[in-house]
Amino acid sequence: MTPLMASQDATPGAGAGVVVSALPAWDVPAPGGVWSSAVHSLSDEELVSRIGEVEQRIRQARMQQLRLIAEADRRRLHTVCGARSTQVWLQTLLNIDGQDATNRVRIATATTPAAPTDADAAADTTGVDVVALPETGQALADGVIGLEHARVISRCVSRLPAHVRHQAGEVERLLVDNACRQCPRDLEKLADRVRYTLDADGAVADEWAQFESRELHYATARDGMLVIKARLDRETGAKFVTALQPLAAPRPETDDIKDPRTVGQRNADGLSTLLDLVLDTDGMPRAGGQKPHLTVTIDYTQLKNQLPTNPTGGEFTAAGGAGMLEGTGQYVSPQTVRRIACDCEVLPMVLGGDSLPLDVGASQRTAPTHIRAALLVRDGACAFPGCDHPAGTPQAHHIVHWIDGGPTSLDNMVILCAHHHRTTHNHHWHIELQRGRPVFTPPANLDPARTPKPGGKAQPATHHHALHHLNTPPESRPPTSRSLAST
């Protein structure tokens, strides 16, 4: 099949409204991928101007192609090639996606002079009413809007109900005027507002259709990661974004270092925090009389054998074994279970050789309510230095893990957000309390000097000292570096 875009038929009668003109030659890379020296010789102003000029010419060339497509559709060339429609034929001819081909055919038939008028809108080969879009066609020919702008305009105008179809030209002019200044995404919002203004019933029907087509699927990939795919209606989507955004915000810069996480990683961390909040609330429905919870089963010996070889240097020896996550049946390492077990409810159970339970003890919360309350007063939402974690579900961390004999007490615990709890365990930060305040020492691989960093958020003692200093007469205050410098 001869590619349509490679043929230029400028002979009379080649097709009504078809104008094909040769475009000026543009700079192209020479063999070996080296661009011509003409590009490198352009000034900054010339380069900016040239980029805009090329974009305009590309858009004009696209309009020429649309007119050719409209003529091919009028001649029903697809029947000669055995295709069932023009868009199917075009998809094969240009090697493009089916939706892209459908959009091009629809816009081509709507923007050519031979398109039907407002009064006698016809159905194109895609089965959707085609309304003439002369202003859109002119803007495309002038190169001031792109194909995606035209798609938004075509979709909006073609969906106008019969009782407002007489305003199609006015709507088109409004959208074309704004398309010259707005990107397609912003233009889509304006088109959406037009629909809500002129076709309230249709807008409500659209919302209901979106609700009916809602879906969320999740599956475990072969590598153990959970893959989530969802399409949410507008209301549910807004709820999701509203809940996720504050939890997925970038962490503040520390020592001029920006948050290294990608947007996707921040969203995943935000979702994790959101799930912690949900599981911690009393509003969740109970199953078997229990609140929703994450259950991890692990052999006591495997949990205990994660022992430090050099706690001062942050060196640990990873022991074998694994814990199993109830619900998914997947396994996690003992190191991960130790982090989860820092602040959890422990249910001791004795199993026989066939893994059947022989005896069950009483469950016990590793961080009782009164201790968590005291930790929040002392440490705030997270005791880690420089953390600006928003209000959420903090986790109580045992400095010396309870499985290693560490007590569940204020002197052996700190409050950490989920991110810094994971950081502390994975990178083996050393934590100790000095005069009742947590101090964090990084491992040698992060800071060879291992400089201690004070943590904690609550500052009542500092504030009390500052207020006492403020209320003391100046002649009774001890000298400070500022007062000495001023004298």
C-alpha positions in Angstrom: 0.0 0.0 0.0 1.4 3.4 -1.0 1.4 5.7 2.0 -1.1 8.5 1.6 1.2 11.1 3.2 3.9 10.3 0.6 1.7 11.3 -2.4 1.0 14.8 -3.5 -1.7 15.3 -6.0 -1.9 19.0 -7.0 -3.7 18.4 -10.3 -7.0 20.1 -10.9 -10.0 18.0 -9.7 -7.9 16.0 -7.3 -10.5 16.7 -4.6 -12.7 19.6 -3.5 -11.0 21.7 -0.8 -7.8 19.8 -0.9 -4.7 22.0 -1.0 -1.3 20.5 -0.7 1.7 22.8 -0.7 5.3 21.8 -0.3 6.6 22.9 3.1 10.1 24.6 3.4 12.9 22.2 4.1 13.8 22.1 7.8 17.1 21.2 9.4 17.4 17.5 9.8 20.2 15.5 11.3 22.9 14.5 8.9 24.1 10.8 8.7 25.5 9.8 12.0 23.1 12.0 14.0 25.0 15.3 13.7 22.8 18.4 13.2 23.7 20.9 10.6 25.7 23.9 11.8 22.9 26.2 10.9 21.1 25.2 14.1 24.1 25.9 16.3 24.6 29.3 14.7 21.1 30.6 15.8 20.9 33.1 18.6 18.7 32.5 21.6 16.0 34.7 20.2 16.2 33.0 16.8 16.1 29.6 18.4 12.9 30.4 20.3 11.3 31.9 17.2 12.3 28.9 15.1 10.8 26.4 17.6 7.5 28.3 17.5 7.7 28.5 13.7 8.2 24.8 13.3 5.3 24.0 15.6 3.1 26.3 13.5 4.2 24.6 10.3 3.6 21.1 11.8 0.1 22.2 12.7 -0.5 23.5 9.2 0.8 20.3 7.7 -1.6 18.4 10.1 -4.5 20.4 8.7 -3.4 19.5 5.1 -3.4 15.9 6.1 -6.9 16.2 7.7 -8.2 17.6 4.3 -6.7 14.6 2.5 -8.3 12.2 5.0 -11.7 13.9 4.5 -11.3 13.5 0.8 -10.3 9.9 1.2 -13.4 9.3 3.4 -15.6 11.0 0.8 -14.2 8.7 -1.9 -14.6 5.7 0.4 -11.1 4.6 -0.4 -11.3 2.1 2.5 -13.7 -0.1 0.5 -11.1 -0.5 -2.2 -8.6 -1.8 0.3 -11.1 -4.1 1.9 -11.3 -2.2 5.3 -14.6 -1.8 7.0 -14.2 1.9 7.8 -12.0 4.9 7.1 -10.5 4.9 10.6 -9.5 1.2 10.4 -7.9 1.9 7.0 -6.1 5.0 8.3 -4.9 3.1 11.4 -3.2 0.5 9.2 -1.9 3.1 6.7 -0.3 5.4 9.3 0.5 2.7 11.9 -1.3 4.7 14.7 -3.7 3.7 17.5 -7.3 3.2 16.7 -8.5 6.0 18.9 -6.1 8.4 17.2 -7.4 7.3 13.8 -11.0 7.8 14.9 -10.2 11.3 16.2 -8.5 12.3 13.0 -11.3 11.1 10.8 -13.9 12.8 12.9 -12.1 16.1 13.0 -11.2 15.9 9.3 -14.9 15.5 8.2 -15.9 18.3 10.6 -13.3 20.9 9.6 -13.4 20.6 5.8 -15.6 22.8 3.7 -17.6 19.8 2.5 -18.6 19.0 6.0 -22.4 19.1 6.9 -23.9 22.3 8.2 -25.3 22.8 11.7 -28.8 22.2 10.3 -28.1 18.9 8.7 -25.6 17.3 11.0 -24.7 13.8 9.7 -23.3 10.7 11.2 -19.7 9.8 10.2 -18.3 6.4 9.9 -17.6 6.3 13.7 -21.3 6.5 14.4 -21.1 9.9 16.1 -22.9 13.0 14.9 -20.5 15.3 13.0 -21.2 19.1 13.3 -19.3 21.4 11.0 -16.4 23.2 12.7 -15.3 25.9 10.3 -13.7 28.1 12.9 -11.7 25.2 14.2 -10.6 24.3 10.7 -9.4 27.8 10.1 -7.5 27.9 13.4 -5.9 24.6 12.4 -5.0 25.9 9.0 -3.4 29.0 10.6 -1.4 26.8 12.9 -2.6 28.5 16.1 -4.2 25.4 17.7 -3.3 21.8 17.6 -5.1 18.5 16.8 -5.7 17.9 20.5 -7.4 21.3 20.9 -9.6 20.4 17.9 -10.5 17.0 19.5 -11.7 18.8 22.7 -13.8 21.3 20.6 -15.3 18.6 18.4 -16.3 16.4 21.4 -17.9 19.3 23.2 -19.9 20.7 20.2 -21.0 17.3 18.9 -22.5 16.4 22.3 -24.7 19.5 22.5 -28.4 18.4 22.9 -30.9 19.3 20.2 -32.5 22.1 22.1 -29.2 24.1 22.2 -27.7 22.9 18.9 -28.4 26.4 17.5 -25.7 27.7 19.8 -23.1 25.3 18.3 -21.4 28.1 16.4 -21.2 30.3 19.5 -19.8 27.5 21.6 -17.2 26.7 18.9 -16.1 30.3 18.7 -15.7 30.5 22.5 -13.6 27.3 22.6 -11.4 28.3 19.6 -10.7 31.7 21.1 -9.6 30.1 24.3 -7.7 27.3 22.6 -5.3 29.9 21.2 -4.3 30.7 24.8 -4.8 27.5 26.7 -3.4 24.0 26.7 -5.8 21.2 25.8 -6.2 20.1 29.4 -7.3 23.6 30.5 -9.5 23.8 27.4 -11.1 20.5 28.5 -12.1 22.1 31.8 -13.8 25.0 29.9 -15.6 22.5 27.7 -16.8 20.7 30.7 -18.1 23.9 32.2 -20.0 24.6 28.9 -21.6 21.2 29.1 -22.8 21.8 32.7 -24.2 25.2 31.7 -26.0 24.2 28.5 -26.8 20.5 29.1 -27.4 20.0 32.8 -29.3 16.7 32.2 -26.5 15.4 30.1 -23.9 16.3 32.7 -25.8 14.5 35.4 -26.1 11.5 33.1 -22.3 11.6 32.5 -21.7 11.6 36.2 -24.0 8.6 36.7 -22.3 6.8 33.8 -18.9 7.4 35.4 -20.2 6.1 38.7 -21.5 2.9 36.9 -18.1 2.4 35.3 -16.2 2.7 38.5 -13.7 0.0 39.1 -10.7 -0.9 41.3 -8.6 -4.0 40.8 -5.6 -5.2 42.7 -3.3 -8.2 42.2 0.0 -9.5 43.4 2.8 -9.4 40.8 5.3 -12.1 40.5 7.9 -10.1 42.4 5.5 -9.7 45.4 4.5 -6.1 44.8 0.8 -5.3 44.9 -0.4 -3.7 41.7 -3.5 -1.4 41.9 -5.5 -0.2 39.0 -8.6 2.0 39.5 -11.0 4.3 37.7 -12.9 6.4 40.2 -15.9 8.7 39.6 -15.4 12.4 40.2 -16.6 12.5 43.7 -14.6 9.5 44.9 -11.6 10.8 43.0 -11.7 14.1 44.7 -12.0 12.4 48.1 -8.9 10.3 47.3 -6.8 13.3 46.1 -7.9 15.4 49.1 -6.9 12.7 51.5 -3.6 11.7 49.8 -2.1 15.1 48.9 -1.2 16.3 52.4 0.2 12.9 53.2 2.3 12.7 50.0 3.8 16.2 50.2 7.6 16.5 49.8 9.5 16.5 53.0 11.2 19.8 53.9 14.8 20.3 52.7 17.5 19.2 55.2 20.9 20.8 54.8 19.7 22.1 51.3 19.0 18.5 50.2 15.5 18.1 48.6 13.3 15.1 49.2 14.9 12.4 47.1 11.6 10.5 46.5 9.9 10.5 43.2 6.3 11.6 42.9 5.2 8.0 42.6 7.2 7.1 45.7 5.7 10.0 47.7 2.2 8.9 46.6 2.9 5.4 47.7 4.1 6.6 51.1 1.1 8.8 51.4 -1.2 5.8 50.7 0.7 3.8 53.3 0.1 6.5 55.9 -3.6 6.8 54.8 -4.0 3.1 55.4 -2.4 3.4 58.9 -4.9 6.1 59.7 -7.8 4.0 58.5 -6.8 0.9 60.4 -6.3 2.9 63.6 -9.8 4.3 63.6 -12.7 2.9 65.5 -15.0 3.6 62.5 -14.0 0.6 60.5 -16.4 -2.4 60.4 -15.2 -5.2 62.6 -14.7 -8.8 61.5 -15.2 -11.5 64.2 -15.4 -8.8 66.8 -11.9 -7.4 65.9 -10.9 -4.2 64.4 -9.2 -4.5 61.0 -5.5 -5.2 61.5 -2.4 -6.6 59.9 -1.4 -10.0 61.1 2.1 -11.3 60.7 3.1 -14.8 61.9 6.7 -15.6 62.6 8.7 -18.1 64.6 9.9 -16.6 67.9 13.5 -17.8 67.3 13.7 -16.3 63.9 12.4 -13.0 65.2 15.0 -13.0 68.0 18.0 -14.1 66.0 18.2 -10.7 64.2 21.0 -9.7 66.6 23.5 -6.8 66.4 27.2 -7.6 66.0 28.3 -4.0 66.6 25.4 -1.8 67.8 27.7 1.2 68.1 28.7 1.0 64.4 25.2 0.0 63.3 26.3 -3.4 62.0 23.8 -6.3 62.1 23.8 -9.9 61.0 20.6 -10.8 59.1 19.3 -14.2 60.2 17.3 -16.6 58.0 13.6 -17.2 58.2 10.5 -15.2 57.3 7.2 -14.0 58.6 3.9 -14.5 56.7 1.4 -11.8 56.1 -2.1 -12.9 56.6 -4.5 -11.9 53.8 -1.9 -12.1 51.0 0.0 -15.2 52.2 3.3 -13.5 51.3 6.5 -13.5 53.3 8.5 -10.7 54.8 12.0 -10.7 56.4 12.5 -10.9 60.1 14.0 -7.4 59.9 10.7 -6.1 58.6 8.8 -8.0 61.3 10.9 -6.5 64.0 10.0 -3.0 62.8 6.3 -3.9 62.7 6.6 -5.5 66.1 8.0 -2.3 67.7 4.5 -1.0 68.2 1.9 -3.8 67.9 -0.3 -6.3 69.7 1.5 -9.5 70.4 -0.4 -12.8 70.6 1.8 -15.6 71.8 0.9 -19.0 70.3 2.4 -22.4 70.7 2.3 -24.6 67.6 2.9 -28.3 67.2 5.1 -30.0 64.6 2.2 -30.0 62.2 1.9 -26.2 62.7 -1.4 -26.6 64.5 -1.9 -24.4 67.6 -1.5 -26.1 70.9 -1.8 -23.2 73.2 -2.7 -19.5 72.9 -1.7 -16.8 75.4 -3.3 -13.4 76.1 -2.6 -10.6 73.6 -0.6 -7.7 74.9 0.0 -4.3 73.4 3.7 -3.5 73.2 3.0 0.2 73.6 0.1 0.8 76.0 -2.1 3.9 75.6 -0.6 5.8 78.6 3.0 5.3 77.3 2.0 6.4 73.8 0.4 9.5 75.3 3.5 10.4 77.2 5.7 9.8 74.1 3.6 12.2 72.0 3.9 14.9 74.7 7.7 14.4 74.8 8.5 13.7 71.1 5.6 15.2 69.1 4.5 13.4 65.9 8.1 12.2 65.2 11.3 12.5 67.3 13.6 12.2 64.3 15.8 15.3 63.7 14.3 17.6 61.1 11.1 15.6 60.5 8.1 17.7 59.6 5.6 14.8 59.3 2.0 15.9 59.2 -0.5 14.6 61.8 -1.0 11.0 61.3 -0.5 7.7 63.0 3.0 7.8 64.7 4.7 4.5 65.7 6.3 3.8 69.0 9.9 2.5 68.5 11.7 0.4 71.1 15.3 1.6 71.3 16.3 -1.9 72.6 13.7 -4.2 71.0 11.4 -5.9 73.4 12.3 -9.3 71.8 15.9 -8.6 72.9 14.8 -7.8 76.5 14.2 -4.1 76.1 11.5 -2.7 78.4 8.3 -1.0 77.2 9.0 2.3 79.0 9.5 6.0 78.4 13.3 5.5 78.9 13.4 2.9 76.1 11.0 4.3 73.5 10.6 7.2 71.0 7.8 8.2 68.7 8.6 8.0 64.9 6.6 8.5 61.8 6.4 5.5 59.4 9.2 6.8 57.1 11.7 7.4 59.9 10.7 4.3 61.7 11.7 2.4 58.5 14.8 4.5 58.2 15.9 3.8 61.7 15.5 0.0 61.3 16.9 -0.3 57.8 20.0 1.9 58.3 20.5 1.1 62.0 20.6 4.5 63.5 21.7 4.5 67.1 19.3 6.2 69.6 19.8 7.1 73.2 18.1 9.4 75.7 20.2 12.2 77.1 18.5 14.0 80.0 15.2 12.6 78.9 15.6 13.8 75.3 16.2 11.5 72.3 19.5 11.8 70.4 20.1 10.1 67.1 23.5 9.0 65.8 23.7 8.1 62.1 25.6 5.0 61.0 29.1 5.3 59.7 28.1 4.8 56.0 25.9 7.9 56.2 28.1 10.0 58.4 31.7 8.8 58.9 32.1 11.2 61.9 28.8 9.8 63.4 27.8 13.2 64.7 24.9 12.9 67.2 21.8 14.9 66.3 19.2 15.9 68.9 15.7 14.9 68.2 12.2 15.5 69.7 9.6 18.1 69.0 8.0 19.2 72.3 9.8 22.3 73.7 8.0 23.2 77.0 11.3 23.4 78.9 12.9 25.6 76.3 9.9 27.8 76.1 9.7 28.0 79.9 13.4 29.1 80.0 12.8 31.7 77.3 9.8 33.2 79.1 11.6 33.3 82.4 14.5 35.1 80.7 12.0 37.6 79.1 10.4 38.3 82.5 13.8 38.9 84.2 14.9 42.6 84.5 17.8 43.3 82.0 20.2 44.2 84.8 19.6 40.8 86.3 20.0 38.7 83.1 23.3 36.9 82.5 25.4 38.3 79.6 24.8 36.8 76.2 26.9 36.9 73.0 24.6 39.5 71.5 24.7 41.8 74.6 28.5 41.5 74.8 28.8 42.4 71.1 26.6 45.5 71.5 28.7 46.8 74.4 
